[in-house]
Amino acid sequence: MATPTHLLKLYKAMGAHVAEYAGWLTPLWFEGVVSEHLAV
């Protein structure tokens, strides 16, 4: 069983990865929403 410290490190690593992915994905999502709004 993993120690709390190990889980905390894993959680931080996942959090950083998710933040990086979201930072890359958000502009694409926003651009799609804006283009849909302008198309209406």
JOWO-V950769 format. One record per pair of residues at least 12 apart in sequence whose C-alpha atoms are under 10 Angstrom apart, sorted by the first residue. I is the first residue (numbers start at 1). GAP is how many residues later the second one is. Records with the same first field share a line. If there is no record, write none. Layout:
I=GAP  GAP
//
This chain:
none
//
